[in-house]
Amino acid sequence: MRSTAPDSRAERVTRICLIHAVGHETAALLLEKSTAVDAIEALRKRAAHGGTSQQTYTSIINHRDFILNGAEAEGARFLLPGDAEWPEALNALDPTTPLGLLVRGKPSLAEATARSVAITGTNAPTQYGTDVAETLAYELADMTYSVITALISCGISHAALLSAAHGGTAQAVPVAVCSAGLHTGRGAREQSDHIVAEGGLVVSMYAQGVPTSITRQQQRQELMAHLSLGTVIVEDCAVNKRAAAAEAAGRPVFAVPGPIDSPQSNAVNRLIRDRRAYAITEARDIDQVLTHLREDSDTASQPTAGPATRTGDV
């Protein structure tokens, strides 16, 4: 497991450029046995023979200073596993742990996500879904939970993000996670500026200019699941991927029940029926479940003279 972050700026610059040029999975393979600087040197030697290596090396060299200098000019920083600000929960993603994260905003990412809940759902909600997302986000922020959502210009995530940014306390930090490069996509720059101005954070696994994709959207969901203590789903026709990401991270799934004749609520209602999610109607429901699970975990970690027994459910 990667635990020590390279200290040199050269290593950070080279790592983000390597990710930009070949993607996280290929970069991870290259970095298993060497630093990013050494990996680039190996590519340089192979580049003399032309082909793909030459194209990759040229791309990295051409973008090396541009990518990180541009990020720093925007007030972003590039975090690596092992940094003090790196959330330890992300190490559970190993061997698919992100090789680095671009983060914009003043708060510490580790501190902001230590007590956090992710809110997700459809991009085409009903008014009911929008109202519920806004209310839950505001209530959670008021209870000092940071709210983690996708950075998107519409839907449940957008409603929750804006509500969390406008409410809550100094301890509750709105965190927007991108499925593309920082400021890449419709309205991304304006949303990012607004969240940062409200004391929040914007997070991306990708360099500026990298577009979104179905794969990157799923990676974003997995990142959100691991960063948070649990995931709330409000109206969604494709709940399985969102629920599965939380389940894979060992986090509880919360679902907001909706009208039985609403297409946006049918799949969410089934999650509750199949006991894959806790039915919740307010933020206090979420807090009670998380408190109970934490107490159970604390009890289980304590040495006992005999077998422990559980006396009740939430």
C-alpha positions as CSV (number, residue, x, y, z in Angstrom):
1,M,0.0,0.0,0.0
2,R,1.3,3.5,-0.9
3,S,1.8,5.5,2.3
4,T,4.7,7.9,1.7
5,A,4.2,11.0,-0.5
6,P,7.1,12.2,-2.6
7,D,8.3,15.5,-1.3
8,S,9.8,17.0,-4.4
9,R,7.8,19.3,-6.7
10,A,9.4,17.5,-9.6
11,E,7.9,14.2,-8.6
12,R,4.4,15.8,-8.1
13,V,4.6,17.6,-11.5
14,T,5.7,14.4,-13.2
15,R,3.2,12.2,-11.6
16,I,0.2,14.4,-12.6
17,C,1.5,14.6,-16.1
18,L,2.0,10.8,-16.2
19,I,-1.6,10.3,-15.1
20,H,-2.8,12.9,-17.7
21,A,-0.9,11.1,-20.5
22,V,-1.6,7.5,-19.8
23,G,-4.5,7.4,-17.3
24,H,-4.6,6.2,-13.6
25,E,-4.5,2.4,-14.3
26,T,-1.4,2.5,-16.6
27,A,0.3,5.1,-14.4
28,A,-0.3,2.9,-11.4
29,L,1.5,0.0,-13.1
30,L,4.4,2.2,-14.0
31,L,4.7,3.5,-10.4
32,E,4.6,0.1,-8.7
33,K,8.4,-0.2,-8.9
34,S,9.6,3.3,-9.4
35,T,9.0,7.0,-8.9
36,A,7.3,9.0,-11.6
37,V,10.6,10.7,-12.4
38,D,12.2,7.4,-13.0
39,A,9.3,6.2,-15.0
40,I,9.5,9.2,-17.3
41,E,13.3,8.6,-17.7
42,A,12.5,5.0,-18.8
43,L,10.0,6.3,-21.3
44,R,12.6,8.8,-22.6
45,K,15.0,6.0,-23.3
46,R,12.3,4.0,-25.1
47,A,11.2,7.1,-27.0
48,A,14.3,7.0,-29.0
49,H,12.8,4.0,-30.8
50,G,9.6,5.9,-31.7
51,G,6.1,4.6,-31.5
52,T,3.8,4.9,-28.6
53,S,6.5,5.6,-26.0
54,Q,7.7,8.6,-28.0
55,Q,4.2,10.0,-28.3
56,T,3.6,9.5,-24.5
57,Y,7.0,11.0,-23.6
58,T,6.4,14.0,-25.8
59,S,2.9,14.6,-24.4
60,I,4.2,14.5,-20.9
61,I,7.1,16.9,-21.5
62,N,4.9,19.3,-23.4
63,H,2.3,19.4,-20.7
64,R,4.5,19.0,-17.6
65,D,4.8,22.6,-16.5
66,F,1.5,23.8,-18.1
67,I,-0.7,21.3,-16.1
68,L,0.6,21.9,-12.6
69,N,1.4,25.6,-13.0
70,G,-2.1,26.1,-14.4
71,A,-3.6,24.3,-11.4
72,E,-1.5,26.3,-8.9
73,A,-2.5,29.5,-10.7
74,E,-6.1,28.5,-10.1
75,G,-5.4,28.0,-6.4
76,A,-5.4,24.2,-6.7
77,R,-3.0,21.8,-5.1
78,F,-2.0,18.3,-6.0
79,L,-2.3,15.8,-3.1
80,L,-0.6,12.4,-3.0
81,P,-1.2,9.4,-0.7
82,G,0.9,10.0,2.5
83,D,0.3,13.8,2.6
84,A,-1.1,15.1,5.9
85,E,-4.2,16.2,4.0
86,W,-4.8,12.9,2.3
87,P,-7.8,11.1,3.7
88,E,-6.8,7.7,5.1
89,A,-10.1,6.2,4.0
90,L,-8.9,6.4,0.4
91,N,-6.2,3.9,1.2
92,A,-8.9,1.2,1.4
93,L,-9.3,1.6,-2.4
94,D,-5.8,0.1,-2.9
95,P,-4.7,-1.1,-5.4
96,T,-7.0,1.3,-7.2
97,T,-6.3,4.2,-4.8
98,P,-6.1,7.4,-6.7
99,L,-2.5,8.3,-7.5
100,G,-3.3,11.9,-6.7
101,L,-6.1,14.4,-6.3
102,L,-6.3,18.0,-7.5
103,V,-8.0,20.0,-4.7
104,R,-9.2,23.6,-4.8
105,G,-10.3,25.4,-1.7
106,K,-8.7,26.3,1.7
107,P,-10.0,23.6,4.1
108,S,-8.0,20.4,4.7
109,L,-9.6,17.5,2.6
110,A,-8.9,15.0,5.4
111,E,-10.5,17.1,8.1
112,A,-13.5,18.1,5.9
113,T,-14.3,14.5,5.0
114,A,-13.7,13.0,8.5
115,R,-17.4,13.6,9.3
116,S,-19.2,13.7,6.0
117,V,-22.2,12.3,4.1
118,A,-22.5,11.9,0.3
119,I,-25.8,12.9,-1.4
120,T,-26.5,11.6,-4.9
121,G,-29.4,11.0,-7.3
122,T,-30.9,11.7,-10.6
123,N,-30.1,14.6,-12.9
124,A,-33.8,15.0,-13.7
125,P,-35.5,15.2,-10.3
126,T,-39.1,16.1,-9.5
127,Q,-39.8,19.1,-7.3
128,Y,-40.2,16.7,-4.4
129,G,-36.7,15.3,-5.0
130,T,-35.1,18.7,-5.3
131,D,-36.8,19.9,-2.1
132,V,-35.8,16.8,-0.1
133,A,-32.1,17.1,-1.3
134,E,-32.0,20.7,-0.4
135,T,-33.5,20.1,3.1
136,L,-31.3,17.1,3.9
137,A,-28.1,18.9,2.8
138,Y,-29.0,22.0,4.9
139,E,-29.9,19.9,7.9
140,L,-26.7,17.8,7.7
141,A,-24.6,20.8,7.4
142,D,-26.3,22.3,10.4
143,M,-25.4,19.2,12.3
144,T,-21.7,19.7,11.3
145,Y,-21.7,17.0,8.6
146,S,-19.8,18.0,5.5
147,V,-21.9,17.2,2.4
148,I,-20.1,15.5,-0.5
149,T,-21.8,15.6,-4.0
150,A,-20.9,15.5,-7.6
151,L,-20.0,18.8,-9.3
152,I,-22.8,19.0,-11.9
153,S,-25.0,21.8,-13.2
154,C,-28.4,20.1,-12.5
155,G,-30.2,17.5,-10.5
156,I,-30.1,16.2,-7.0
157,S,-26.3,16.8,-6.5
158,H,-26.6,20.4,-7.7
159,A,-29.5,21.1,-5.3
160,A,-27.7,19.5,-2.4
161,L,-24.4,21.2,-3.0
162,L,-25.8,24.7,-3.2
163,S,-27.9,24.1,-0.1
164,A,-25.0,22.8,1.9
165,A,-22.9,25.7,0.8
166,H,-25.4,28.2,2.0
167,G,-26.1,26.6,5.4
168,G,-24.3,24.8,8.2
169,T,-21.3,25.7,10.3
170,A,-17.6,26.3,9.8
171,Q,-17.0,22.6,10.5
172,A,-19.3,21.6,7.7
173,V,-17.5,21.9,4.4
174,P,-19.3,21.4,1.0
175,V,-17.2,19.1,-1.1
176,A,-17.8,18.9,-4.9
177,V,-16.2,15.9,-6.7
178,C,-15.6,16.1,-10.5
179,S,-15.8,13.3,-13.1
180,A,-13.6,15.5,-15.3
181,G,-10.7,17.9,-15.0
182,L,-11.1,20.9,-12.8
183,H,-13.3,23.6,-14.6
184,T,-14.0,21.1,-17.4
185,G,-17.6,21.0,-18.6
186,R,-20.6,23.2,-18.8
187,G,-20.7,25.7,-15.9
188,A,-18.0,23.9,-14.0
189,R,-15.8,27.0,-13.6
190,E,-18.7,29.1,-12.2
191,Q,-19.8,26.4,-9.8
192,S,-16.2,25.8,-8.6
193,D,-15.7,29.5,-8.0
194,H,-18.9,29.6,-6.0
195,I,-18.2,26.6,-3.8
196,V,-14.6,27.8,-3.0
197,A,-16.0,31.3,-2.2
198,E,-18.4,29.7,0.2
199,G,-15.5,27.9,2.0
200,G,-15.9,24.6,0.2
201,L,-13.6,22.2,-1.7
202,V,-13.6,21.0,-5.3
203,V,-11.8,17.7,-5.9
204,S,-10.8,15.9,-9.1
205,M,-8.7,12.9,-10.0
206,Y,-8.0,14.4,-13.5
207,A,-6.0,17.2,-15.0
208,Q,-7.6,20.2,-16.5
209,G,-9.1,19.5,-19.9
210,V,-9.8,15.8,-19.3
211,P,-13.5,15.3,-20.3
212,T,-16.0,13.2,-18.3
213,S,-17.0,9.7,-19.3
214,I,-19.1,6.8,-18.0
215,T,-16.0,5.2,-16.5
216,R,-14.9,8.5,-14.8
217,Q,-18.4,9.0,-13.4
218,Q,-18.3,5.6,-11.8
219,Q,-14.8,6.4,-10.4
220,R,-16.2,9.6,-9.0
221,Q,-19.0,7.6,-7.3
222,E,-16.5,5.3,-5.7
223,L,-14.4,8.2,-4.6
224,M,-17.4,9.8,-3.0
225,A,-18.4,6.6,-1.2
226,H,-14.9,6.1,0.3
227,L,-14.6,9.8,1.4
228,S,-18.0,9.7,3.2
229,L,-19.5,7.9,6.2
230,G,-22.5,6.9,4.1
231,T,-24.4,7.7,0.9
232,V,-27.9,9.1,0.6
233,I,-29.8,8.4,-2.6
234,V,-32.7,10.8,-3.5
235,E,-34.7,9.8,-6.6
236,D,-32.8,7.8,-9.1
237,C,-33.6,5.2,-11.8
238,A,-30.1,3.7,-11.7
239,V,-29.6,3.1,-8.0
240,N,-27.6,-0.1,-8.2
241,K,-24.2,1.4,-9.2
242,R,-24.5,4.1,-6.5
243,A,-25.6,1.6,-3.8
244,A,-22.9,-0.9,-4.9
245,A,-20.2,1.7,-4.6
246,A,-21.2,2.5,-1.0
247,E,-21.5,-1.2,-0.2
248,A,-18.1,-2.0,-1.7
249,A,-16.7,0.8,0.5
250,G,-18.3,-0.8,3.6
251,R,-20.6,2.3,4.0
252,P,-24.3,2.3,4.8
253,V,-26.8,3.3,2.1
254,F,-29.6,5.7,2.9
255,A,-32.7,6.1,0.7
256,V,-35.5,8.6,0.7
257,P,-38.8,6.9,0.0
258,G,-41.0,8.5,-2.7
259,P,-44.4,8.2,-4.2
260,I,-45.2,4.7,-5.5
261,D,-46.3,6.1,-8.8
262,S,-43.2,8.1,-9.4
263,P,-40.6,6.6,-11.9
264,Q,-37.8,8.5,-10.1
265,S,-38.7,6.8,-6.8
266,N,-39.4,3.3,-7.9
267,A,-35.8,2.0,-7.8
268,V,-35.1,3.8,-4.5
269,N,-38.2,2.3,-2.9
270,R,-37.0,-1.1,-4.0
271,L,-33.7,-0.6,-2.3
272,I,-35.6,-0.1,0.9
273,R,-37.8,-3.1,0.3
274,D,-34.8,-5.3,-0.4
275,R,-33.2,-4.0,2.8
276,R,-30.2,-2.6,1.0
277,A,-30.8,0.8,2.4
278,Y,-32.0,2.6,5.5
279,A,-35.3,4.5,4.9
280,I,-34.8,8.1,6.0
281,T,-36.9,11.2,6.0
282,E,-34.6,13.7,7.8
283,A,-31.0,14.3,8.7
284,R,-31.5,13.1,12.2
285,D,-32.3,9.6,10.9
286,I,-28.9,9.5,9.2
287,D,-27.1,10.8,12.3
288,Q,-28.8,8.1,14.5
289,V,-27.8,5.3,12.2
290,L,-24.2,6.5,11.9
291,T,-24.0,7.0,15.7
292,H,-25.3,3.5,16.3
293,L,-22.9,2.0,13.8
294,R,-20.0,3.9,15.3
295,E,-21.0,2.7,18.8
296,D,-21.2,-0.9,17.5
297,S,-17.8,-0.6,15.9
298,D,-16.3,0.8,19.1
299,T,-17.8,-2.0,21.2
300,A,-16.6,-4.7,18.8
301,S,-13.0,-3.3,18.9
302,Q,-12.9,-3.5,22.7
303,P,-11.5,-6.8,24.2
304,T,-14.2,-8.8,26.0
305,A,-14.2,-11.8,28.3
306,G,-16.8,-13.6,26.2
307,P,-18.8,-13.3,23.1
308,A,-20.6,-10.0,22.5
309,T,-24.3,-9.9,22.0
310,R,-26.3,-7.3,20.0
311,T,-29.5,-6.2,21.8
312,G,-31.2,-4.2,19.2
313,D,-31.4,-2.6,15.7
314,V,-31.7,0.9,14.5
